[in-house]
Amino acid sequence: DRVRRILADHRDVEGACLPVLQAVQREFGYVPGAALPMIAAALRLSQADVHGVLSFYRDLRREPPARHVVQICQGE
């Protein structure tokens, strides 16, 4: 139900895949694998396309995060 609500909120957003994945992660702390088929169907994308976006962005998680998350900036 929570994923369906997120999808409904982004129904009219062009290029909604990334915003939907980000919203799902905010809701659950990660993007559950069970949500991918629903997201793909709602956005009329293949599951491979959605998985490609999910795996491309390092800030998106496919598993629940650990208790402590350490991030290190590797910029200049």
LOKOL-27213 format. One record per atom (N, C-alpha, C, O, CB): residue in one letter; atom name; x, y, z. Coordinates in Angstrom, 3 decimals. Glycine has a CB too. Example, Ala and Ser with C-alpha at 12.3 -4.5 7.8 and 13.67 -1.06 7.14 Angstrom:
{r "a" "N" {13.190 -5.690 7.800}}
{r "a" "CA" {12.300 -4.500 7.800}}
{r "a" "C" {13.200 -3.300 7.800}}
{r "a" "O" {14.236 -3.319 8.465}}
{r "a" "CB" {11.308 -4.473 9.046}}
{r "s" "N" {12.850 -2.250 7.080}}
{r "s" "CA" {13.670 -1.060 7.140}}
{r "s" "C" {12.900 0.030 7.870}}
{r "s" "O" {13.409 1.138 8.039}}
{r "s" "CB" {14.084 -0.598 5.725}}
// end
This chain:
{r "d" "N" {0.813 -1.197 0.000}}
{r "d" "CA" {0.000 0.000 0.000}}
{r "d" "C" {0.858 1.263 0.000}}
{r "d" "O" {0.524 2.248 -0.658}}
{r "d" "CB" {-0.926 -0.003 1.197}}
{r "r" "N" {1.966 1.228 0.741}}
{r "r" "CA" {2.820 2.424 0.805}}
{r "r" "C" {3.483 2.694 -0.537}}
{r "r" "O" {3.631 3.849 -0.934}}
{r "r" "CB" {3.892 2.265 1.893}}
{r "v" "N" {3.881 1.638 -1.236}}
{r "v" "CA" {4.490 1.823 -2.559}}
{r "v" "C" {3.442 2.346 -3.539}}
{r "v" "O" {3.738 3.214 -4.360}}
{r "v" "CB" {5.105 0.490 -3.080}}
{r "r" "N" {2.232 1.827 -3.458}}
{r "r" "CA" {1.161 2.302 -4.345}}
{r "r" "C" {0.867 3.786 -4.113}}
{r "r" "O" {0.613 4.529 -5.061}}
{r "r" "CB" {-0.121 1.473 -4.127}}
{r "r" "N" {0.904 4.210 -2.857}}
{r "r" "CA" {0.681 5.625 -2.552}}
{r "r" "C" {1.789 6.484 -3.154}}
{r "r" "O" {1.525 7.546 -3.718}}
{r "r" "CB" {0.603 5.845 -1.028}}
{r "i" "N" {3.022 6.022 -3.031}}
{r "i" "CA" {4.153 6.757 -3.610}}
{r "i" "C" {3.999 6.850 -5.120}}
{r "i" "O" {4.220 7.909 -5.708}}
{r "i" "CB" {5.495 6.078 -3.249}}
{r "l" "N" {3.623 5.748 -5.744}}
{r "l" "CA" {3.426 5.747 -7.193}}
{r "l" "C" {2.306 6.710 -7.592}}
{r "l" "O" {2.413 7.409 -8.599}}
{r "l" "CB" {3.106 4.325 -7.689}}
{r "a" "N" {1.250 6.742 -6.813}}
{r "a" "CA" {0.142 7.665 -7.106}}
{r "a" "C" {0.589 9.115 -6.978}}
{r "a" "O" {0.164 9.971 -7.754}}
{r "a" "CB" {-1.045 7.399 -6.164}}
{r "d" "N" {1.447 9.389 -5.999}}
{r "d" "CA" {1.949 10.758 -5.815}}
{r "d" "C" {2.828 11.215 -6.970}}
{r "d" "O" {2.944 12.414 -7.222}}
{r "d" "CB" {2.729 10.856 -4.518}}
{r "h" "N" {3.451 10.266 -7.680}}
{r "h" "CA" {4.361 10.599 -8.780}}
{r "h" "C" {3.760 10.272 -10.148}}
{r "h" "O" {4.476 10.218 -11.148}}
{r "h" "CB" {5.679 9.855 -8.609}}
{r "r" "N" {2.472 10.059 -10.189}}
{r "r" "CA" {1.798 9.619 -11.405}}
{r "r" "C" {2.054 10.549 -12.600}}
{r "r" "O" {2.246 10.077 -13.721}}
{r "r" "CB" {0.312 9.515 -11.151}}
{r "d" "N" {2.056 11.848 -12.369}}
{r "d" "CA" {2.181 12.804 -13.467}}
{r "d" "C" {3.580 13.387 -13.611}}
{r "d" "O" {3.773 14.354 -14.348}}
{r "d" "CB" {1.202 13.918 -13.274}}
{r "v" "N" {4.542 12.822 -12.930}}
{r "v" "CA" {5.916 13.325 -12.986}}
{r "v" "C" {6.644 12.659 -14.149}}
{r "v" "O" {6.718 11.432 -14.230}}
{r "v" "CB" {6.666 13.064 -11.642}}
{r "e" "N" {7.176 13.478 -15.043}}
{r "e" "CA" {7.945 12.931 -16.164}}
{r "e" "C" {9.305 12.463 -15.642}}
{r "e" "O" {9.938 13.149 -14.839}}
{r "e" "CB" {8.118 13.995 -17.307}}
{r "g" "N" {9.744 11.298 -16.101}}
{r "g" "CA" {11.017 10.753 -15.639}}
{r "g" "C" {10.970 10.419 -14.161}}
{r "g" "O" {11.900 10.735 -13.418}}
{r "g" "CB" {12.144 11.733 -15.914}}
{r "a" "N" {9.890 9.780 -13.732}}
{r "a" "CA" {9.623 9.574 -12.307}}
{r "a" "C" {10.404 8.428 -11.679}}
{r "a" "O" {10.309 8.239 -10.466}}
{r "a" "CB" {8.174 9.330 -12.109}}
{r "c" "N" {11.156 7.670 -12.426}}
{r "c" "CA" {11.804 6.490 -11.867}}
{r "c" "C" {12.704 6.842 -10.677}}
{r "c" "O" {12.549 6.262 -9.602}}
{r "c" "CB" {12.619 5.788 -12.944}}
{r "l" "N" {13.609 7.749 -10.846}}
{r "l" "CA" {14.510 8.110 -9.755}}
{r "l" "C" {13.755 8.731 -8.578}}
{r "l" "O" {13.994 8.326 -7.440}}
{r "l" "CB" {15.577 9.078 -10.257}}
{r "p" "N" {12.855 9.696 -8.798}}
{r "p" "CA" {12.109 10.227 -7.657}}
{r "p" "C" {11.282 9.168 -6.916}}
{r "p" "O" {11.148 9.230 -5.694}}
{r "p" "CB" {11.199 11.330 -8.125}}
{r "v" "N" {10.734 8.207 -7.645}}
{r "v" "CA" {9.970 7.132 -7.007}}
{r "v" "C" {10.898 6.271 -6.166}}
{r "v" "O" {10.573 5.957 -5.021}}
{r "v" "CB" {9.240 6.268 -8.063}}
{r "l" "N" {12.040 5.886 -6.706}}
{r "l" "CA" {12.984 5.065 -5.951}}
{r "l" "C" {13.459 5.803 -4.696}}
{r "l" "O" {13.602 5.191 -3.638}}
{r "l" "CB" {14.187 4.681 -6.832}}
{r "q" "N" {13.702 7.094 -4.807}}
{r "q" "CA" {14.128 7.876 -3.655}}
{r "q" "C" {13.026 7.940 -2.597}}
{r "q" "O" {13.301 7.842 -1.401}}
{r "q" "CB" {14.526 9.288 -4.090}}
{r "a" "N" {11.786 8.103 -3.039}}
{r "a" "CA" {10.666 8.162 -2.104}}
{r "a" "C" {10.456 6.814 -1.413}}
{r "a" "O" {10.168 6.764 -0.217}}
{r "a" "CB" {9.385 8.588 -2.834}}
{r "v" "N" {10.599 5.726 -2.165}}
{r "v" "CA" {10.468 4.394 -1.570}}
{r "v" "C" {11.569 4.195 -0.529}}
{r "v" "O" {11.317 3.645 0.543}}
{r "v" "CB" {10.537 3.285 -2.666}}
{r "q" "N" {12.772 4.634 -0.836}}
{r "q" "CA" {13.866 4.485 0.122}}
{r "q" "C" {13.620 5.331 1.373}}
{r "q" "O" {13.927 4.894 2.482}}
{r "q" "CB" {15.203 4.878 -0.528}}
{r "r" "N" {13.078 6.519 1.209}}
{r "r" "CA" {12.760 7.343 2.379}}
{r "r" "C" {11.713 6.639 3.250}}
{r "r" "O" {11.767 6.703 4.478}}
{r "r" "CB" {12.247 8.746 1.939}}
{r "e" "N" {10.779 5.980 2.606}}
{r "e" "CA" {9.699 5.304 3.333}}
{r "e" "C" {10.181 4.062 4.078}}
{r "e" "O" {9.799 3.845 5.228}}
{r "e" "CB" {8.592 4.917 2.370}}
{r "f" "N" {11.021 3.243 3.433}}
{r "f" "CA" {11.432 1.964 3.999}}
{r "f" "C" {12.864 1.936 4.524}}
{r "f" "O" {13.230 1.030 5.273}}
{r "f" "CB" {11.273 0.906 2.976}}
{r "g" "N" {13.674 2.918 4.139}}
{r "g" "CA" {15.091 2.889 4.487}}
{r "g" "C" {15.928 2.223 3.410}}
{r "g" "O" {17.156 2.300 3.440}}
{r "g" "CB" {15.290 2.175 5.803}}
{r "y" "N" {15.278 1.574 2.467}}
{r "y" "CA" {15.912 0.921 1.319}}
{r "y" "C" {14.821 0.649 0.290}}
{r "y" "O" {13.646 0.903 0.555}}
{r "y" "CB" {16.651 -0.414 1.740}}
{r "v" "N" {15.193 0.140 -0.874}}
{r "v" "CA" {14.216 -0.194 -1.916}}
{r "v" "C" {14.054 -1.714 -1.929}}
{r "v" "O" {14.934 -2.427 -2.411}}
{r "v" "CB" {14.669 0.347 -3.334}}
{r "p" "N" {12.935 -2.213 -1.402}}
{r "p" "CA" {12.732 -3.663 -1.378}}
{r "p" "C" {12.605 -4.237 -2.786}}
{r "p" "O" {12.005 -3.617 -3.664}}
{r "p" "CB" {11.489 -4.007 -0.563}}
{r "g" "N" {13.166 -5.412 -2.994}}
{r "g" "CA" {13.082 -6.061 -4.297}}
{r "g" "C" {11.653 -6.308 -4.739}}
{r "g" "O" {11.361 -6.292 -5.935}}
{r "g" "CB" {13.828 -7.359 -4.271}}
{r "a" "N" {10.761 -6.538 -3.787}}
{r "a" "CA" {9.355 -6.791 -4.119}}
{r "a" "C" {8.672 -5.565 -4.717}}
{r "a" "O" {7.632 -5.688 -5.364}}
{r "a" "CB" {8.602 -7.239 -2.879}}
{r "a" "N" {9.250 -4.386 -4.504}}
{r "a" "CA" {8.656 -3.162 -5.043}}
{r "a" "C" {8.998 -2.951 -6.510}}
{r "a" "O" {8.289 -2.224 -7.204}}
{r "a" "CB" {9.112 -1.966 -4.239}}
{r "l" "N" {10.071 -3.572 -6.998}}
{r "l" "CA" {10.519 -3.336 -8.378}}
{r "l" "C" {9.461 -3.673 -9.420}}
{r "l" "O" {9.246 -2.861 -10.319}}
{r "l" "CB" {11.761 -4.143 -8.655}}
{r "p" "N" {8.780 -4.831 -9.357}}
{r "p" "CA" {7.761 -5.110 -10.373}}
{r "p" "C" {6.623 -4.093 -10.364}}
{r "p" "O" {6.120 -3.725 -11.426}}
{r "p" "CB" {7.197 -6.496 -10.166}}
{r "m" "N" {6.212 -3.634 -9.185}}
{r "m" "CA" {5.148 -2.631 -9.102}}
{r "m" "C" {5.594 -1.310 -9.705}}
{r "m" "O" {4.847 -0.669 -10.444}}
{r "m" "CB" {4.718 -2.423 -7.650}}
{r "i" "N" {6.808 -0.910 -9.387}}
{r "i" "CA" {7.338 0.351 -9.913}}
{r "i" "C" {7.463 0.276 -11.430}}
{r "i" "O" {7.065 1.201 -12.137}}
{r "i" "CB" {8.710 0.678 -9.277}}
{r "a" "N" {8.013 -0.820 -11.923}}
{r "a" "CA" {8.185 -0.982 -13.370}}
{r "a" "C" {6.841 -0.945 -14.088}}
{r "a" "O" {6.703 -0.270 -15.108}}
{r "a" "CB" {8.911 -2.299 -13.681}}
{r "a" "N" {5.860 -1.658 -13.571}}
{r "a" "CA" {4.549 -1.692 -14.220}}
{r "a" "C" {3.891 -0.315 -14.214}}
{r "a" "O" {3.318 0.108 -15.217}}
{r "a" "CB" {3.639 -2.710 -13.526}}
{r "a" "N" {3.976 0.381 -13.082}}
{r "a" "CA" {3.339 1.691 -12.972}}
{r "a" "C" {3.986 2.723 -13.886}}
{r "a" "O" {3.307 3.605 -14.412}}
{r "a" "CB" {3.392 2.175 -11.538}}
{r "l" "N" {5.296 2.614 -14.076}}
{r "l" "CA" {6.017 3.589 -14.906}}
{r "l" "C" {6.167 3.135 -16.353}}
{r "l" "O" {6.764 3.824 -17.180}}
{r "l" "CB" {7.387 3.854 -14.319}}
{r "r" "N" {5.610 1.953 -16.640}}
{r "r" "CA" {5.694 1.362 -17.990}}
{r "r" "C" {7.151 1.202 -18.431}}
{r "r" "O" {7.532 1.546 -19.550}}
{r "r" "CB" {4.930 2.239 -19.012}}
{r "l" "N" {7.941 0.668 -17.511}}
{r "l" "CA" {9.345 0.363 -17.780}}
{r "l" "C" {9.563 -1.118 -17.538}}
{r "l" "O" {8.747 -1.775 -16.891}}
{r "l" "CB" {10.299 1.223 -16.891}}
{r "s" "N" {10.656 -1.641 -18.052}}
{r "s" "CA" {10.993 -3.022 -17.731}}
{r "s" "C" {11.608 -3.057 -16.335}}
{r "s" "O" {12.124 -2.051 -15.846}}
{r "s" "CB" {11.967 -3.628 -18.791}}
{r "q" "N" {11.549 -4.216 -15.707}}
{r "q" "CA" {12.186 -4.360 -14.406}}
{r "q" "C" {13.687 -4.136 -14.518}}
{r "q" "O" {14.319 -3.638 -13.587}}
{r "q" "CB" {11.897 -5.743 -13.815}}
{r "a" "N" {14.256 -4.506 -15.668}}
{r "a" "CA" {15.686 -4.291 -15.892}}
{r "a" "C" {16.019 -2.800 -15.898}}
{r "a" "O" {17.058 -2.393 -15.378}}
{r "a" "CB" {16.125 -4.938 -17.217}}
{r "d" "N" {15.141 -1.987 -16.484}}
{r "d" "CA" {15.370 -0.540 -16.498}}
{r "d" "C" {15.354 0.021 -15.078}}
{r "d" "O" {16.218 0.816 -14.707}}
{r "d" "CB" {14.307 0.169 -17.363}}
{r "v" "N" {14.371 -0.395 -14.290}}
{r "v" "CA" {14.267 0.093 -12.911}}
{r "v" "C" {15.472 -0.390 -12.105}}
{r "v" "O" {16.055 0.376 -11.337}}
{r "v" "CB" {12.937 -0.385 -12.250}}
{r "h" "N" {15.840 -1.638 -12.274}}
{r "h" "CA" {17.004 -2.176 -11.566}}
{r "h" "C" {18.272 -1.431 -11.994}}
{r "h" "O" {19.157 -1.196 -11.170}}
{r "h" "CB" {17.152 -3.699 -11.835}}
{r "g" "N" {18.367 -1.063 -13.264}}
{r "g" "CA" {19.523 -0.312 -13.744}}
{r "g" "C" {19.666 1.029 -13.045}}
{r "g" "O" {20.773 1.427 -12.683}}
{r "g" "CB" {19.421 -0.101 -15.235}}
{r "v" "N" {18.556 1.727 -12.855}}
{r "v" "CA" {18.590 3.009 -12.145}}
{r "v" "C" {18.956 2.768 -10.685}}
{r "v" "O" {19.771 3.491 -10.112}}
{r "v" "CB" {17.222 3.744 -12.253}}
{r "l" "N" {18.349 1.752 -10.095}}
{r "l" "CA" {18.610 1.431 -8.694}}
{r "l" "C" {20.079 1.085 -8.451}}
{r "l" "O" {20.662 1.514 -7.456}}
{r "l" "CB" {17.727 0.272 -8.253}}
{r "s" "N" {20.664 0.326 -9.341}}
{r "s" "CA" {22.048 -0.088 -9.138}}
{r "s" "C" {23.058 0.989 -9.564}}
{r "s" "O" {24.214 0.943 -9.144}}
{r "s" "CB" {22.313 -1.368 -9.904}}
{r "f" "N" {22.641 1.947 -10.384}}
{r "f" "CA" {23.547 2.994 -10.842}}
{r "f" "C" {23.877 3.987 -9.730}}
{r "f" "O" {25.027 4.399 -9.584}}
{r "f" "CB" {22.939 3.728 -12.027}}
{r "y" "N" {22.874 4.368 -8.950}}
{r "y" "CA" {23.066 5.403 -7.936}}
{r "y" "C" {23.498 4.781 -6.614}}
{r "y" "O" {22.785 3.957 -6.041}}
{r "y" "CB" {21.777 6.221 -7.744}}
{r "r" "N" {24.670 5.184 -6.139}}
{r "r" "CA" {25.242 4.602 -4.914}}
{r "r" "C" {24.411 4.899 -3.678}}
{r "r" "O" {24.436 4.123 -2.723}}
{r "r" "CB" {26.648 5.117 -4.704}}
{r "d" "N" {23.681 5.994 -3.673}}
{r "d" "CA" {22.903 6.360 -2.486}}
{r "d" "C" {21.623 5.540 -2.343}}
{r "d" "O" {20.984 5.573 -1.291}}
{r "d" "CB" {22.556 7.831 -2.534}}
{r "l" "N" {21.247 4.816 -3.373}}
{r "l" "CA" {20.072 3.954 -3.280}}
{r "l" "C" {20.501 2.580 -2.788}}
{r "l" "O" {21.459 1.997 -3.297}}
{r "l" "CB" {19.345 3.847 -4.650}}
{r "r" "N" {19.785 2.073 -1.798}}
{r "r" "CA" {20.126 0.790 -1.189}}
{r "r" "C" {19.098 -0.268 -1.549}}
{r "r" "O" {17.902 0.013 -1.621}}
{r "r" "CB" {20.230 0.928 0.331}}
{r "r" "N" {19.571 -1.486 -1.774}}
{r "r" "CA" {18.689 -2.625 -2.052}}
{r "r" "C" {18.479 -3.497 -0.824}}
{r "r" "O" {17.692 -4.443 -0.856}}
{r "r" "CB" {19.258 -3.466 -3.184}}
{r "e" "N" {19.173 -3.182 0.245}}
{r "e" "CA" {19.059 -3.918 1.498}}
{r "e" "C" {18.925 -2.903 2.629}}
{r "e" "O" {19.354 -1.757 2.490}}
{r "e" "CB" {20.293 -4.861 1.724}}
{r "p" "N" {18.335 -3.315 3.739}}
{r "p" "CA" {18.249 -2.385 4.874}}
{r "p" "C" {19.645 -1.931 5.284}}
{r "p" "O" {20.589 -2.720 5.275}}
{r "p" "CB" {17.524 -3.045 6.077}}
{r "p" "N" {19.771 -0.654 5.644}}
{r "p" "CA" {21.087 -0.153 6.035}}
{r "p" "C" {21.515 -0.728 7.383}}
{r "p" "O" {20.689 -1.161 8.186}}
{r "p" "CB" {21.079 1.379 6.096}}
{r "a" "N" {22.809 -0.721 7.604}}
{r "a" "CA" {23.356 -1.129 8.899}}
{r "a" "C" {22.970 -0.080 9.946}}
{r "a" "O" {22.454 0.987 9.615}}
{r "a" "CB" {24.916 -1.303 8.826}}
{r "r" "N" {23.223 -0.395 11.165}}
{r "r" "CA" {22.875 0.538 12.240}}
{r "r" "C" {23.597 1.871 12.071}}
{r "r" "O" {23.015 2.931 12.301}}
{r "r" "CB" {23.214 -0.072 13.606}}
{r "h" "N" {24.855 1.818 11.672}}
{r "h" "CA" {25.651 3.029 11.442}}
{r "h" "C" {26.123 3.018 9.997}}
{r "h" "O" {26.617 2.003 9.506}}
{r "h" "CB" {26.869 3.116 12.430}}
{r "v" "N" {25.972 4.139 9.325}}
{r "v" "CA" {26.408 4.265 7.944}}
{r "v" "C" {27.496 5.322 7.886}}
{r "v" "O" {27.283 6.456 8.313}}
{r "v" "CB" {25.221 4.625 7.003}}
{r "v" "N" {28.652 4.963 7.365}}
{r "v" "CA" {29.764 5.892 7.243}}
{r "v" "C" {29.928 6.219 5.768}}
{r "v" "O" {30.042 5.323 4.932}}
{r "v" "CB" {31.082 5.300 7.848}}
{r "q" "N" {29.939 7.501 5.457}}
{r "q" "CA" {30.158 7.942 4.087}}
{r "q" "C" {31.415 8.812 4.052}}
{r "q" "O" {31.610 9.674 4.910}}
{r "q" "CB" {28.917 8.721 3.540}}
{r "i" "N" {32.249 8.579 3.069}}
{r "i" "CA" {33.497 9.323 2.940}}
{r "i" "C" {33.483 10.025 1.592}}
{r "i" "O" {33.258 9.398 0.556}}
{r "i" "CB" {34.745 8.385 3.079}}
{r "c" "N" {33.724 11.322 1.614}}
{r "c" "CA" {33.802 12.101 0.376}}
{r "c" "C" {35.159 11.821 -0.261}}
{r "c" "O" {36.198 11.959 0.385}}
{r "c" "CB" {33.603 13.645 0.646}}
{r "q" "N" {35.142 11.435 -1.508}}
{r "q" "CA" {36.392 11.166 -2.221}}
{r "q" "C" {36.690 12.254 -3.245}}
{r "q" "O" {37.445 12.045 -4.194}}
{r "q" "CB" {36.329 9.802 -2.913}}
{r "g" "N" {36.086 13.412 -3.036}}
{r "g" "CA" {36.354 14.545 -3.924}}
{r "g" "C" {37.732 15.107 -3.664}}
{r "g" "O" {38.497 14.565 -2.866}}
{r "g" "CB" {35.299 15.639 -3.746}}
{r "e" "N" {38.036 16.165 -4.323}}
{r "e" "CA" {39.373 16.763 -4.212}}
{r "e" "C" {39.809 17.025 -2.848}}
{r "e" "O" {40.915 17.525 -2.639}}
{r "e" "CB" {39.439 17.995 -4.938}}
// end
